[in-house]
Amino acid sequence: MSDFPSRAHTSLKNAQMRRNVRKAVTTIRTKTGRVIAERADWQQLRDAGSAIKTEALGSLDTLLIQLEERIQAAGGVVHWARDAAEARQIIVGLVQATDSPTVIKIKSMTTDEIELNPALEAAGIRPIETDLADMIVQLANEKPSHLLVPAIHKNRAEIRSLFQAEMSRPELTDNPRDLTDAARTYLRDHFTHTRVAISGANFAVAETGAVGVVESEGNGRMCLTLPDTLISIMGIEKVLPRWQDLEVFLQLLPRAATGERMNPYNSIWTGVTPGDGPTAFHLVLLDNGRTRILADQIARQTLHCIRCSRCLNVCPVYERAGGHAYDSMYQGPIGAVLTPQLRGLAEAGSPAFASSLCGACHEACPVQIDIPRILVHLRGAAVEASRATLGGKLSAETLAMASAARIFGNAAMFGFTQDAAGLLGAMVQQDGLLPRLPGLGAWSLSRELPAPARQSFRAWWKQRKPQA
């Protein structure tokens, strides 16, 4: 697997993708900022959301058992999956038991995490993505590039060309209404004839056993109500203690995510109801590394995330590099902390270093996740892991940092180093700037480094005459 810098280098060469992403995130950022500003109590809502998440994670063991009991009492079935492989096995087995050759899907982020679609296809089952952006990504045989708008990297002309080819619609224009109508026509038959649906979940309520999905297109409502069997997969961190807690999150999520005052479709169900909706409901509770994250007192904030994508829309790195540079279904700042923890630092640690630590993500997050702090924490863990793999040997970076610590920790040595740097800088400077530095050529290419002053402030202060 290539690392983030090499993938970002490739993405930066795609000028059309960068224009598409910049235009989209600017539009979303402007819209969300406007509707958030309408709420004088926005900070109080953020405080409440963060507090509820903290409480839920602190009682996760008892809340999940309570959720299971409530769902089973309402006629549903709960399955526990320790990892992605076990989740895939459970879901594929449930679909095979129905003899359905196809499944329709909604809220597919968690299914992407466990790589469910390839497993279904290997079992001879065709998955149909019904969210418009997920459908576009599936037809293009690509990966999602945004938490909320997976096809944000494509413009409408590119989508028209894709639909023309994949739907045999050569007459199709790039008018948004025409593209939407084409998608509806393509999906309508699947909605009415497919007997099994697979969904993610935004929230579940331990108190009542309710599971909820919020969305904007109506495809979710079709998936959740028309099939005979509904299989939902949910990360264990999505559970909330009380029904009333939804009051907070149904205000936070739409404003932070899409700039809407409320979600057009809020689908909430509890088990099964005879004559109304699916006759069989299964909920798969997914761990897949989440309890490991929970055990980390700093990184556990990651599990507060409600997948609103607001951190992506304010991130200067994401806006320029795009989502595919993260090589994950979780992109941007939250992806930079979540993916390394789910996959391991050795496999996916490079995104943790793909940040300037500007703090825009922390400021924007509706549940106040301190992403910069977690990034620094993960970077430290990555450095320690790298040091361990060297068998105790010190890398050049470690030696440099150790030397710097010694210099900054000794006043006499610090003064001597300043004088030496001033003398050396005067010898090699060019128009007041240092040339490319040995061993730091790439870093020097993108930055102008001023030469050290010939006389340091400390030396000047020592020589100055006392004021009368």
N, C-alpha and C positions, 0 to 999 in steps of 0.2 A: 504494500500500500504506500503510495506517495504521500508526502506530508503536506500540510496546509500551504506553506510558501510556494511549493512547486505547482500545486493545483490553482492557487490564486494567480500565479504568474501566467498560467494558461488562460484563466478567465479574463484577466485584464486585457488580453489581446482581442477579446470579443466586444467590439465597440457597440454593436447593436444590443447585445445583452445588457451592457452597462447603461445604455440610454433607457432601455425598457425598465430596468430595476430602479434607476434614479427617478424616473417619472412616476412610477407607481408608489414608491415609498414616500416621495414628497407629497403626493396627493393624499395618501392615507394619514401621514403625519399631520398635515394641515387640518384634515377633517377631525381626527381624534382630538387634537389640541383644542379645536373650537368647541366641541361638545363637552369636553372635560371642564373647560373654563366656565361652563354654565352652572356647574355644581359648586356652590360655596362650601359644601361639606365634603369635597373630594378627599382631602387629607384624612378626615375622620373615617371615610369609607375605606381608605387604604389601611389605616390603623386597624380597623375592625377585621378586614380580610386577612391581614398578617396575623392578628391574634387568633383568629379561628383556625388558621392553618397550623400555627404553633401548637394550639390545644389538640388538634386532630392528630398530629404526628406524635405528640406525647402520649396519646392513648390509642395508638393505632391497633395494637393487639386486641383490645377489648372492642373497639369500634367495628373491626372487620368481622369478628365473631357475631356481634349484634346484627350487622348487615346480613350475614349469611342466614341467621335465624329468621329474620323478617322476610327475606326473599323466599326461603323455603316454605314458610308458613303461607305465603301468597301463591304457591304453586310453581315457583321457579326452582332452578337447580344451580348450585354454585360449585365451581371447579377452582382448584388452587394450582397455579403453575409457578414452579420455582425459577424457571428460566425460559428462554425463547423456544428451545427445542421441545420442552414439555407443553408449552402453550400451543405450538404448531400441531403436535400430536393430538391434543385434546380436540382442537377445533376441526382438524381434518377428519378425525373419527366421528365427530358429531354430524358433519355434513354428509359423510359417506353413509351414515345410518339412515339418512332421509332418501337416498338414491337420487338426489338432485344433481344434474350435470352442471348446473351453474349456481352462482350466488351473487347477490347484489350487495354492495358495500357502501357505507357512509362513515365519515369520521375515521379515516384510515391511518392516522399517524401511528398509533400503537401497533397496528397490524404491519405497518412498514418496519417498525422497530424489530419485530420478531421475524421479518421476511416471510410473511404468510403467503403472499400470492404465488411465489415459486413453488411452495409446498403444495398448495392447492392444485396448481397446474401439473405438478409431477404425479398427483393422484388422479388426474383426468378430470378435474373440476375447473370450470372457467370462472374466474372472478371478474365482475363487472363493476368498475368504479362509477358511482353516480354523482358525486360532487363534481361540478363542472371542471374545476381546475385539476382535480385528481384524474378525471376522465381524459383531459388533454394530455397530461403527463403520461398516462397509461398508453394512449394511442401513439404517442411519440416515442414510447419505449425509453423514457428518461426517468430520472429521479426528481423528487420534489425539490424546489429551491427556496421555499418559504413556508413557515409554519402554517400560516393562514391562507396564503394564496400560492399554492404549490407551483403554478405555472406563471409566476410573476415575471419570469425571464423572457416570456414570449409576448409579442404584440399581436394585434388582431389580424394583420396581414399574414403572419406566420400561422396563426390558428386557422384562418380560412384555407390556406394551402394544405394544412394537415387534414381538416375535415373534408376537403375536396377529394383527397387521396383515400382516406380511410373509410369514408361514408359513401363514396361514389356519387358525389354531388358537384360535378364540374361547373354548374351554374351559380354556385354559392358566392355571395359577395362578402365583404368584410364588415358589413353593417352589423353592429352588436345585436340588433333584434333578429336579423337573419341567422346569425351564428347561434343565438340562444334557441331559436325555433328548431334549428337542425339538431341541436343537442337533445331537445325535448323529444323530437321524433325518434331519434336513435334510442333513447332510454325508455320510451313509453311501453314498448313491447316487453322489455325486461321487467319493468315494474309490475305489469299485470300477469305475467306468466311464471316468474321465478318464485319458488316456494321457500327459499331460504335466504335470510339476510344476515350480514355480519356488520356490526357497528362498533365504534369506539364508545366512549362515554366522557362527558365533561365533568359530571359529578355523580356521586351516590350518597344517599342519606341513611346513616345507620339507624336513626330513630324510627324510620318508617319502612325501610327497604326499597325506597324509590331510586330509580336510575334515570339520569337526565342527559339529553343531547340538545344543544342549542345550535341553530344554523339559520341561514338566510335565504336558501333557495327553494325549500319545500321538498327536495329530494329525500332528505332525512325522514320527513314525516311519511313519505311513501314507503321507504324501506322499513320503517319501524311499525307500520300498521298493516300492510297488505300481505306479506308472506305468512306461511303457516308456522315457521320456526325462526326465531330471532336469537342469534348468538352475539353477545356483547363481550368485548375484552376491555379491561380497565386496569391501569396501574393502581397499585394498592394505595398510593398517596392521594387519590382523588376522593376518598371518602370524607364526608362532613358529619359532624356529630348530630346536628338537629335540622329539622325541616326549615326552621326560621333562618338558618344560615344562608339559605339560597337567596334570601332577600338582599344580602350584601353582594354576593357574587353575580347575581343577575343584573345588578347595577354597574359593577366594576367591569365585567367582561365585555359587553357590547361597546361601551364607550372607549375602552382601551384598545379593542381589537379592530373594529370597523368604523368607529365614529358614529354608531347608532345609539339612540337613547334606550332602545330595548331590542332584543332579538326578534325578528319576524316570526320565527318558529321556535317555541320551547316545548319539547316533547318529553314528558315525564311519565314513567310507568312503574307499576309495582307488581311483579309476578305476572300472572296471566288472569284474564277475565273471560269467562265463557261467552262466546258470541261477539267478542270485541277484541280485534287484533290477533296477534299470533297465539296459537294454541300451545306452543312450547317456548319457554324462555330459559336460556342458559347464560350465566354470567361467569366469565373467566377472570379471576383475580390474579394479576401478573406481578411477580416480584422482579425477577431479572436484574438483580443488583440494587434494588431500591433499599432493602434492609441494610445493605453495606453502606450506602450513602447516609442512611438514617443514623448509623453508628458514629459518623464523623460530626463532631459538634459544630464545626465551621461549615462544612459542605452541605449539611442537612437542609440548609435554607433552599437549596436547589429544588427540593420536593414541594416547595410552596407554589411553584409555577402553575399558572392556569392556562398556559398556551395561548396567550392573547397576541403574541408577536410584537408587542409595542417596543421591546428592546431592539428588535431587528430594524424597526422603522426609524430609529434614532441613531443607529450605529454607523459611524463613518466607514468602518472596515467592511461591514456587510454591504453597504450601499455601493462600494467600489468593486469588491471582489465577487459579489453575488453569492447565492446559496450553495451552488455545486462545489465551491472550493472547500466546504466543510465536510463533504463526502458522508453526509448523514441526513436522516429525516429531521434532525433537530439542528437548525442553523443559527447563525448570529451569536450574540452574547450568551444566550441561555444554552445554545448548542455547544459553545466553547467550554462550558462547565459541565453540562450533562453528558455529552458523548464520551469524554475521557473517563468519566466515572462509570458509565455503563459498560464500555468496551475495555477499559483498562488503559493506563497511561502509556504502556509500552506500545500498544497498537494505535491509539488515537489521542495521544497527548499533545500533538502539535497545535491544535486549535486553541489550547489554553494560553499559548504565547501570541495568538493573533489578536492582540488588543493593545491600544495605547493607554488603557486604564483611565480614560477621560471621565468616566463616571456617568455618562448620559443614560446608560441602561438602568443604573440604580435609581437615578432621579425620576425616570419615566415609569418604572415597574409599578403596577397597581397593587402588588402585595409586598413591595419594598424589599425585594431580594438584593442583597449586597453582592452583586456579581463581581465587581472588581476585587473585593476581599477574597472571594472564593477562587478567582483566577490566580491571585498571588499565592494562595494556599496550595493550589494544584501545581503551580510552577515550582514551589519549594519541594513538593513531593516528587516531582519529576526529576529535579536536580539530585535529590537524595537517592532516587532509584538508579539514576545514571551513574552516580558515584559508586553505588554498590556493585553495578555490573563491571566496573573497572577494577574490581578486586582490591579496593583501597588505594589505587593509584590516583593521583590528582590530575585532573584535566587542566588545560591551559587557562580556561575560564575560572576554575576554582583557585588556581594559583594567583591569578590576577586579583580576584576578589579578596583573597587572604592577605595579599600584599597591601591592597588599598585599606583594608581594615586596620592593619598594623600602622600604616602611615597616619591615618585619620585619628588613631587612638593615642598618638604621641605628639605633643606640641612641638618639640624640637625637631623631630623628624619631618613633621608637616611643613615647618618653616623652611627647612633645608630643601625639601622637594619643591616647594614653590620657587625658591631662588634658582634651583637647577632647571626647572621647567621654563622659567622666564628667560634664562640664558640660552637654552636650547631652542626655544621658540624664536628668539631673535635671529638665530643662525639659519633656520630653515623656513621661516615664514615667507609668504608670497602675497603682497598687498594686504598684509594684516591677517591672512588666513593660513592655516596649516595645510600642507599638501596631503595627498592620500597617505594614510597611516599604514605602516607595516602590519599585516595580519588583519586589517580592518578595511580592506579595499572597497568591498561592496557597500559597507556602512558609510564610508567616506564619499562614495559617488553621489549619494542622495542628500548629503548634509554639508553645510559650510561650518567648519570648526574654527572659531577665532583663535589666533595664536595667544598664548599666555602673556599677560602684561610683563614688560621687562622688570618693573618694580611692583611687588605685591602690595596689597592694601596694608598688610601687617608691617611690612618694611617701611612704607610711607608713614604710617601712624607712629612708628617708633622714632622716626627722624623729625617729625613735625615740631615746631617750636610752640611752647605753651602760650596760650592767649593771655594778653595783659589783663 
